[in-house]
Amino acid sequence: MPEDHSFRKMITAIRALGVQAVQLKLNCMTEDTLSKVTSNALCLPPRLVKSFCHILYSRTKGNALFFMQLLILLSREGLLYLDFRQKRWAWNEEKILSMKLPDNIAICLANSLGKLSAEVQIALNVLSTFGASAKLSHLELLENQLGIIIVEPLKEAAAEGCVTNSSGTFRFCHDRIQDVALELITGLDNRSNCLSFGRCLAKEALETSDNNMLFTGVDLINRAGPLAISVDEDYYNMARYNMEAGKRAMSMAAFDTAFLLFQSGISFLRDGHWQSFHPFSIEIFELACKSAAATGGRHIQGLMVLSNQVLKNARSFEDTVEVQLINLSLLSYTNGTEALQLGLAV
C-alpha cells in the first residue's frame, strides 16, 4: 500500500487526534486453512468442499477479503446456493470456473504476473494474442508447428487463478489480466505474432476443413494487417486465406461477415495484382460484390467501388458477366429504365 493511500492518511489523522491505532497484518490463508474455513461456513465435511476450495484458493490466493467478496458474489449470482432437496449448500463449479473475476481481485492477480516463471509469462502472452480465450486444439497446433511450449505453462497459470481451463478452452479470468499479459514480454512484436499464429492456423484449417480454426486464423492475420508482412508471396497467401474464409461465411449465410473478409483479403493485394494475379483478383472482387449485394444494400457504396474495379480491369467480356448481373439485379429494384438499358448492353 503506497504512503499516500487514503487508508494510511486516515490512520495518521486518527493518531493526530491522540487515538491509539494498532495495525494488524493479516496474512493470506493457506489452501488448507481456507478449506477449513469454508467447511465450517458451509457446514460440510472437508472432503465435500475440496474441489470447491481449490477453485476459491486459485481465484483469491488465500486473501481473506477477496475470499469473502468472492463468496458473496457467488451467492448473489446463484452459483452458491441452498439445495433444498439435498438440504445442504451446493455450487456450480463449471460456471464458477468460467465466470469473470471482480475487478479488485483481477488487478491483484494482474500485478503479480511478473512474478511467474518466464515460461508461464510467454504462454500468457501467446494466449493474449488470441484475445480473451483460445481453444486448446489451436494452442496444441502452435506447439507442434512452431515449437512453442504453451499448454503446460497455461495449466500452471490456471492453478494461479489467472486463466481458466474448461471445455477445451483457456480463458483469461478478467480483461485486466489479459491486458497485462499482452505487455508481459518486452521486445516482442505482437503484430508479427498475430501473423505467424494466424498463418499456421489458416494453413492447417484449409487442409482439415476446420471452419472455426480458419476463422480464428484469419482474424489473427487481419489484426496483424499487411504492414506485418515482409515476404511478397505472403500478401497473396493472406488474401487467399481471407477469400476461403469469406466463401465459408457465405455458405453459412453470414453475408456481412463474408463481405468484410473479402475486403480484408483485397487489402492484402499489392499494386499490380490485376496483372500478376488476374484470375484471383477477378474472383475475390466478384465474391465481394455478391456478398455485398446479399446484405440488402448495407454495403451498396462498397459494391459500386468494387464492381467498377472489375469493369476497369477486365480482360474479357466473361470477366464482367457476374458483376454486370449483380448490378442489373440491384437496378431492377431501384431504376427499371437504367436496368433495362444495362441488360440490353450486356
One Martini backbone bead per residue (centre of mass of N, CA, C, O) as a GRO file, in nm:
protein
  346
    1MET     BB    1   0.093   0.038   0.026
    2PRO     BB    2   0.094   0.351  -0.019
    3GLU     BB    3   0.156   0.645   0.150
    4ASP     BB    4  -0.098   0.804  -0.009
    5HIS     BB    5  -0.310   0.644   0.105
    6SER     BB    6  -0.615   0.686   0.250
    7PHE     BB    7  -0.568   0.495   0.490
    8ARG     BB    8  -0.308   0.622   0.598
    9LYS     BB    9  -0.431   0.902   0.641
   10MET     BB   10  -0.640   0.813   0.850
   11ILE     BB   11  -0.443   0.706   1.065
   12THR     BB   12  -0.291   0.973   1.104
   13ALA     BB   13  -0.540   1.138   1.195
   14ILE     BB   14  -0.611   0.969   1.443
   15ARG     BB   15  -0.336   1.004   1.593
   16ALA     BB   16  -0.355   1.321   1.603
   17LEU     BB   17  -0.603   1.283   1.822
   18GLY     BB   18  -0.488   1.048   2.032
   19VAL     BB   19  -0.544   0.780   1.894
   20GLN     BB   20  -0.510   0.447   1.922
   21ALA     BB   21  -0.347   0.256   1.657
   22VAL     BB   22  -0.369  -0.079   1.547
   23GLN     BB   23  -0.178  -0.285   1.337
   24LEU     BB   24  -0.282  -0.564   1.144
   25LYS     BB   25  -0.146  -0.849   0.995
   26LEU     BB   26  -0.304  -1.024   0.724
   27ASN     BB   27  -0.255  -1.314   0.613
   28CYS     BB   28  -0.266  -1.547   0.398
   29MET     BB   29  -0.416  -1.827   0.331
   30THR     BB   30  -0.415  -2.138   0.315
   31GLU     BB   31  -0.567  -2.395   0.167
   32ASP     BB   32  -0.631  -2.543   0.432
   33THR     BB   33  -0.761  -2.305   0.581
   34LEU     BB   34  -0.977  -2.241   0.370
   35SER     BB   35  -1.113  -2.517   0.393
   36LYS     BB   36  -1.200  -2.492   0.691
   37VAL     BB   37  -1.369  -2.236   0.663
   38THR     BB   38  -1.565  -2.345   0.451
   39SER     BB   39  -1.664  -2.591   0.603
   40ASN     BB   40  -1.786  -2.426   0.839
   41ALA     BB   41  -1.971  -2.229   0.676
   42LEU     BB   42  -2.126  -2.488   0.520
   43CYS     BB   43  -2.150  -2.750   0.686
   44LEU     BB   44  -1.904  -2.932   0.567
   45PRO     BB   45  -1.704  -3.159   0.474
   46PRO     BB   46  -1.393  -3.145   0.332
   47ARG     BB   47  -1.443  -3.352   0.094
   48LEU     BB   48  -1.686  -3.173  -0.036
   49VAL     BB   49  -1.491  -2.893  -0.066
   50LYS     BB   50  -1.222  -2.933  -0.215
   51SER     BB   51  -1.270  -2.833  -0.513
   52PHE     BB   52  -1.391  -2.561  -0.432
   53CYS     BB   53  -1.142  -2.456  -0.273
   54HIS     BB   54  -0.947  -2.461  -0.508
   55ILE     BB   55  -1.089  -2.237  -0.662
   56LEU     BB   56  -1.082  -2.018  -0.443
   57TYR     BB   57  -0.771  -2.013  -0.417
   58SER     BB   58  -0.700  -1.952  -0.718
   59ARG     BB   59  -0.867  -1.669  -0.703
   60THR     BB   60  -0.735  -1.547  -0.403
   61LYS     BB   61  -0.474  -1.663  -0.250
   62GLY     BB   62  -0.610  -1.632   0.057
   63ASN     BB   63  -0.756  -1.374   0.064
   64ALA     BB   64  -0.991  -1.274   0.283
   65LEU     BB   65  -1.139  -1.052   0.126
   66PHE     BB   66  -1.169  -1.203  -0.144
   67PHE     BB   67  -1.314  -1.447  -0.031
   68MET     BB   68  -1.570  -1.298   0.066
   69GLN     BB   69  -1.644  -1.162  -0.204
   70LEU     BB   70  -1.677  -1.424  -0.364
   71LEU     BB   71  -1.903  -1.554  -0.199
   72ILE     BB   72  -2.106  -1.325  -0.241
   73LEU     BB   73  -2.109  -1.337  -0.550
   74LEU     BB   74  -2.200  -1.634  -0.580
   75SER     BB   75  -2.469  -1.592  -0.434
   76ARG     BB   76  -2.582  -1.364  -0.616
   77GLU     BB   77  -2.546  -1.553  -0.890
   78GLY     BB   78  -2.627  -1.862  -0.804
   79LEU     BB   79  -2.354  -2.053  -0.748
   80LEU     BB   80  -2.438  -2.030  -0.441
   81TYR     BB   81  -2.658  -2.267  -0.281
   82LEU     BB   82  -2.959  -2.393  -0.165
   83ASP     BB   83  -3.033  -2.737  -0.139
   84PHE     BB   84  -3.338  -2.869  -0.057
   85ARG     BB   85  -3.306  -3.166  -0.135
   86GLN     BB   86  -3.017  -3.201   0.024
   87LYS     BB   87  -2.975  -3.001   0.263
   88ARG     BB   88  -2.751  -2.800   0.120
   89TRP     BB   89  -2.481  -2.680  -0.004
   90ALA     BB   90  -2.422  -2.549  -0.340
   91TRP     BB   91  -2.252  -2.576  -0.671
   92ASN     BB   92  -2.103  -2.436  -0.985
   93GLU     BB   93  -1.805  -2.505  -1.115
   94GLU     BB   94  -1.815  -2.439  -1.418
   95LYS     BB   95  -1.922  -2.143  -1.384
   96ILE     BB   96  -1.700  -2.044  -1.195
   97LEU     BB   97  -1.462  -2.087  -1.395
   98SER     BB   98  -1.606  -1.882  -1.622
   99MET     BB   99  -1.604  -1.644  -1.454
  100LYS     BB  100  -1.570  -1.320  -1.371
  101LEU     BB  101  -1.371  -1.125  -1.206
  102PRO     BB  102  -1.325  -0.909  -0.990
  103ASP     BB  103  -1.143  -0.626  -1.012
  104ASN     BB  104  -0.960  -0.641  -0.754
  105ILE     BB  105  -0.858  -0.929  -0.803
  106ALA     BB  106  -0.746  -0.887  -1.089
  107ILE     BB  107  -0.536  -0.671  -1.019
  108CYS     BB  108  -0.372  -0.845  -0.828
  109LEU     BB  109  -0.301  -1.065  -1.035
  110ALA     BB  110  -0.176  -0.883  -1.253
  111ASN     BB  111   0.061  -0.775  -1.063
  112SER     BB  112   0.179  -1.092  -1.038
  113LEU     BB  113   0.287  -1.190  -1.321
  114GLY     BB  114   0.599  -1.114  -1.293
  115LYS     BB  115   0.647  -1.372  -1.086
  116LEU     BB  116   0.643  -1.558  -1.299
  117SER     BB  117   0.751  -1.757  -1.511
  118ALA     BB  118   0.870  -1.734  -1.826
  119GLU     BB  119   0.686  -1.954  -1.950
  120VAL     BB  120   0.417  -1.837  -1.849
  121GLN     BB  121   0.440  -1.556  -1.974
  122ILE     BB  122   0.453  -1.650  -2.268
  123ALA     BB  123   0.183  -1.802  -2.270
  124LEU     BB  124   0.009  -1.554  -2.197
  125ASN     BB  125   0.095  -1.389  -2.443
  126VAL     BB  126  -0.021  -1.582  -2.651
  127LEU     BB  127  -0.314  -1.577  -2.552
  128SER     BB  128  -0.353  -1.263  -2.588
  129THR     BB  129  -0.339  -1.270  -2.900
  130PHE     BB  130  -0.634  -1.397  -2.925
  131GLY     BB  131  -0.746  -1.281  -2.647
  132ALA     BB  132  -0.963  -1.409  -2.412
  133SER     BB  133  -0.931  -1.680  -2.594
  134ALA     BB  134  -0.846  -2.043  -2.645
  135LYS     BB  135  -0.805  -2.324  -2.800
  136LEU     BB  136  -0.641  -2.609  -2.738
  137SER     BB  137  -0.600  -2.710  -3.034
  138HIS     BB  138  -0.457  -2.449  -3.130
  139LEU     BB  139  -0.219  -2.455  -2.929
  140GLU     BB  140  -0.111  -2.735  -3.009
  141LEU     BB  141  -0.041  -2.660  -3.298
  142LEU     BB  142   0.170  -2.445  -3.229
  143GLU     BB  143   0.359  -2.632  -3.083
  144ASN     BB  144   0.417  -2.823  -3.329
  145GLN     BB  145   0.490  -2.597  -3.551
  146LEU     BB  146   0.670  -2.373  -3.354
  147GLY     BB  147   0.793  -2.471  -3.069
  148ILE     BB  148   0.587  -2.388  -2.839
  149ILE     BB  149   0.534  -2.357  -2.499
  150ILE     BB  150   0.191  -2.359  -2.359
  151VAL     BB  151   0.000  -2.555  -2.199
  152GLU     BB  152   0.148  -2.611  -1.929
  153PRO     BB  153   0.181  -2.313  -1.839
  154LEU     BB  154  -0.131  -2.261  -1.838
  155LYS     BB  155  -0.188  -2.457  -1.609
  156GLU     BB  156  -0.032  -2.289  -1.405
  157ALA     BB  157  -0.205  -2.034  -1.440
  158ALA     BB  158  -0.464  -2.171  -1.341
  159ALA     BB  159  -0.354  -2.230  -1.051
  160GLU     BB  160  -0.322  -1.904  -1.007
  161GLY     BB  161  -0.600  -1.765  -1.144
  162CYS     BB  162  -0.567  -1.631  -1.444
  163VAL     BB  163  -0.700  -1.889  -1.566
  164THR     BB  164  -0.907  -2.102  -1.755
  165ASN     BB  165  -0.990  -2.470  -1.781
  166SER     BB  166  -1.256  -2.524  -2.012
  167SER     BB  167  -1.385  -2.702  -2.262
  168GLY     BB  168  -1.115  -2.662  -2.438
  169THR     BB  169  -1.051  -2.372  -2.284
  170PHE     BB  170  -0.869  -2.079  -2.260
  171ARG     BB  171  -0.931  -1.820  -2.001
  172PHE     BB  172  -0.954  -1.522  -1.893
  173CYS     BB  173  -1.067  -1.383  -1.588
  174HIS     BB  174  -0.970  -1.095  -1.705
  175ASP     BB  175  -0.901  -0.811  -1.889
  176ARG     BB  176  -0.667  -0.713  -1.714
  177ILE     BB  177  -0.489  -0.964  -1.748
  178GLN     BB  178  -0.473  -0.952  -2.053
  179ASP     BB  179  -0.333  -0.676  -2.078
  180VAL     BB  180  -0.076  -0.755  -1.922
  181ALA     BB  181   0.005  -1.004  -2.095
  182LEU     BB  182   0.057  -0.841  -2.362
  183GLU     BB  183   0.313  -0.681  -2.194
  184LEU     BB  184   0.519  -0.883  -2.069
  185ILE     BB  185   0.694  -0.906  -2.339
  186THR     BB  186   0.962  -0.755  -2.426
  187GLY     BB  187   1.033  -0.715  -2.780
  188LEU     BB  188   0.764  -0.807  -2.890
  189ASP     BB  189   0.573  -0.867  -3.186
  190ASN     BB  190   0.238  -0.888  -3.203
  191ARG     BB  191   0.194  -0.873  -3.507
  192SER     BB  192   0.380  -1.108  -3.579
  193ASN     BB  193   0.230  -1.319  -3.411
  194CYS     BB  194  -0.040  -1.303  -3.554
  195LEU     BB  195   0.068  -1.395  -3.828
  196SER     BB  196   0.197  -1.664  -3.746
  197PHE     BB  197  -0.053  -1.795  -3.616
  198GLY     BB  198  -0.256  -1.751  -3.846
  199ARG     BB  199  -0.106  -1.907  -4.068
  200CYS     BB  200  -0.103  -2.181  -3.927
  201LEU     BB  201  -0.414  -2.216  -3.895
  202ALA     BB  202  -0.507  -2.169  -4.189
  203LYS     BB  203  -0.348  -2.393  -4.326
  204GLU     BB  204  -0.474  -2.626  -4.163
  205ALA     BB  205  -0.778  -2.566  -4.225
  206LEU     BB  206  -0.766  -2.628  -4.533
  207GLU     BB  207  -0.692  -2.939  -4.480
  208THR     BB  208  -0.949  -2.991  -4.252
  209SER     BB  209  -1.213  -2.811  -4.255
  210ASP     BB  210  -1.181  -2.587  -4.018
  211ASN     BB  211  -1.365  -2.319  -3.949
  212ASN     BB  212  -1.275  -2.212  -3.673
  213MET     BB  213  -0.973  -2.204  -3.740
  214LEU     BB  214  -0.993  -2.015  -3.982
  215PHE     BB  215  -1.123  -1.769  -3.841
  216THR     BB  216  -0.901  -1.735  -3.632
  217GLY     BB  217  -0.662  -1.701  -3.826
  218VAL     BB  218  -0.775  -1.459  -3.990
  219ASP     BB  219  -0.807  -1.266  -3.753
  220LEU     BB  220  -0.504  -1.251  -3.694
  221ILE     BB  221  -0.413  -1.153  -3.971
  222ASN     BB  222  -0.588  -0.886  -3.970
  223ARG     BB  223  -0.455  -0.767  -3.715
  224ALA     BB  224  -0.179  -0.741  -3.847
  225GLY     BB  225  -0.162  -0.693  -4.141
  226PRO     BB  226   0.027  -0.585  -4.411
  227LEU     BB  227   0.269  -0.458  -4.235
  228ALA     BB  228   0.372  -0.755  -4.131
  229ILE     BB  229   0.484  -0.804  -4.411
  230SER     BB  230   0.800  -0.936  -4.585
  231VAL     BB  231   0.672  -1.134  -4.799
  232ASP     BB  232   0.531  -1.132  -5.102
  233GLU     BB  233   0.373  -1.410  -5.099
  234ASP     BB  234   0.192  -1.341  -4.845
  235TYR     BB  235  -0.016  -1.157  -4.967
  236TYR     BB  236  -0.166  -1.376  -5.127
  237ASN     BB  237  -0.218  -1.579  -4.895
  238MET     BB  238  -0.391  -1.388  -4.717
  239ALA     BB  239  -0.606  -1.344  -4.931
  240ARG     BB  240  -0.685  -1.644  -4.961
  241TYR     BB  241  -0.780  -1.695  -4.673
  242ASN     BB  242  -1.006  -1.483  -4.681
  243MET     BB  243  -1.162  -1.606  -4.917
  244GLU     BB  244  -1.225  -1.879  -4.783
  245ALA     BB  245  -1.372  -1.760  -4.540
  246GLY     BB  246  -1.590  -1.612  -4.706
  247LYS     BB  247  -1.716  -1.862  -4.835
  248ARG     BB  248  -1.803  -1.992  -4.563
  249ALA     BB  249  -1.982  -1.760  -4.473
  250MET     BB  250  -2.179  -1.778  -4.713
  251SER     BB  251  -2.272  -2.076  -4.651
  252MET     BB  252  -2.400  -1.938  -4.367
  253ALA     BB  253  -2.525  -1.648  -4.434
  254ALA     BB  254  -2.268  -1.446  -4.363
  255PHE     BB  255  -2.246  -1.166  -4.544
  256ASP     BB  256  -2.106  -0.949  -4.377
  257THR     BB  257  -1.859  -1.115  -4.306
  258ALA     BB  258  -1.774  -1.183  -4.592
  259PHE     BB  259  -1.726  -0.896  -4.692
  260LEU     BB  260  -1.499  -0.831  -4.486
  261LEU     BB  261  -1.309  -1.058  -4.579
  262PHE     BB  262  -1.276  -0.968  -4.872
  263GLN     BB  263  -1.166  -0.689  -4.804
  264SER     BB  264  -0.919  -0.790  -4.652
  265GLY     BB  265  -0.798  -0.946  -4.886
  266ILE     BB  266  -0.765  -0.697  -5.074
  267SER     BB  267  -0.564  -0.540  -4.879
  268PHE     BB  268  -0.321  -0.752  -4.955
  269LEU     BB  269  -0.305  -0.640  -5.225
  270ARG     BB  270  -0.093  -0.536  -5.462
  271ASP     BB  271   0.044  -0.367  -5.681
  272GLY     BB  272  -0.039  -0.541  -5.981
  273HIS     BB  273  -0.257  -0.774  -5.938
  274TRP     BB  274  -0.405  -0.765  -6.217
  275GLN     BB  275  -0.149  -0.893  -6.354
  276SER     BB  276  -0.042  -1.128  -6.156
  277PHE     BB  277  -0.366  -1.196  -6.030
  278HIS     BB  278  -0.624  -1.197  -6.212
  279PRO     BB  279  -0.818  -1.436  -6.145
  280PHE     BB  280  -0.819  -1.380  -5.840
  281SER     BB  281  -0.920  -1.088  -5.850
  282ILE     BB  282  -1.189  -1.146  -5.982
  283GLU     BB  283  -1.300  -1.341  -5.767
  284ILE     BB  284  -1.287  -1.160  -5.506
  285PHE     BB  285  -1.456  -0.926  -5.622
  286GLU     BB  286  -1.710  -1.087  -5.690
  287LEU     BB  287  -1.764  -1.191  -5.401
  288ALA     BB  288  -1.791  -0.914  -5.274
  289CYS     BB  289  -2.038  -0.832  -5.443
  290LYS     BB  290  -2.228  -1.063  -5.359
  291SER     BB  291  -2.225  -1.009  -5.053
  292ALA     BB  292  -2.324  -0.716  -5.069
  293ALA     BB  293  -2.595  -0.778  -5.212
  294ALA     BB  294  -2.696  -0.980  -4.971
  295THR     BB  295  -2.736  -0.729  -4.747
  296GLY     BB  296  -2.951  -0.513  -4.858
  297GLY     BB  297  -2.756  -0.237  -4.906
  298ARG     BB  298  -2.528  -0.187  -4.678
  299HIS     BB  299  -2.287  -0.209  -4.931
  300ILE     BB  300  -2.326  -0.027  -5.193
  301GLN     BB  301  -2.066   0.142  -5.217
  302GLY     BB  302  -1.867  -0.092  -5.221
  303LEU     BB  303  -1.984  -0.231  -5.468
  304MET     BB  304  -1.929  -0.005  -5.676
  305VAL     BB  305  -1.623   0.001  -5.646
  306LEU     BB  306  -1.569  -0.298  -5.716
  307SER     BB  307  -1.714  -0.316  -5.992
  308ASN     BB  308  -1.538  -0.096  -6.130
  309GLN     BB  309  -1.274  -0.255  -6.109
  310VAL     BB  310  -1.358  -0.487  -6.289
  311LEU     BB  311  -1.433  -0.325  -6.544
  312LYS     BB  312  -1.148  -0.190  -6.572
  313ASN     BB  313  -0.972  -0.492  -6.554
  314ALA     BB  314  -1.085  -0.642  -6.775
  315ARG     BB  315  -1.016  -0.888  -7.047
  316SER     BB  316  -1.320  -0.975  -7.066
  317PHE     BB  317  -1.650  -1.039  -7.075
  318GLU     BB  318  -1.646  -1.270  -6.863
  319ASP     BB  319  -1.533  -1.087  -6.627
  320THR     BB  320  -1.825  -0.911  -6.613
  321VAL     BB  321  -2.088  -1.076  -6.580
  322GLU     BB  322  -2.138  -1.097  -6.271
  323VAL     BB  323  -2.138  -0.792  -6.211
  324GLN     BB  324  -2.363  -0.714  -6.409
  325LEU     BB  325  -2.584  -0.888  -6.276
  326ILE     BB  326  -2.579  -0.747  -6.005
  327ASN     BB  327  -2.646  -0.464  -6.107
  328LEU     BB  328  -2.911  -0.545  -6.244
  329SER     BB  329  -3.056  -0.646  -5.991
  330LEU     BB  330  -3.049  -0.377  -5.834
  331LEU     BB  331  -3.184  -0.190  -6.053
  332SER     BB  332  -3.463  -0.339  -6.068
  333TYR     BB  333  -3.546  -0.197  -5.778
  334THR     BB  334  -3.473   0.128  -5.861
  335ASN     BB  335  -3.413   0.123  -6.201
  336GLY     BB  336  -3.565   0.012  -6.473
  337THR     BB  337  -3.441   0.167  -6.714
  338GLU     BB  338  -3.140   0.118  -6.647
  339ALA     BB  339  -3.167  -0.190  -6.643
  340LEU     BB  340  -3.249  -0.224  -6.937
  341GLN     BB  341  -2.997  -0.095  -7.062
  342LEU     BB  342  -2.793  -0.289  -6.933
  343GLY     BB  343  -2.915  -0.554  -7.043
  344LEU     BB  344  -2.874  -0.482  -7.345
  345ALA     BB  345  -2.566  -0.444  -7.325
  346VAL     BB  346  -2.511  -0.743  -7.216
   0.00000   0.00000   0.00000
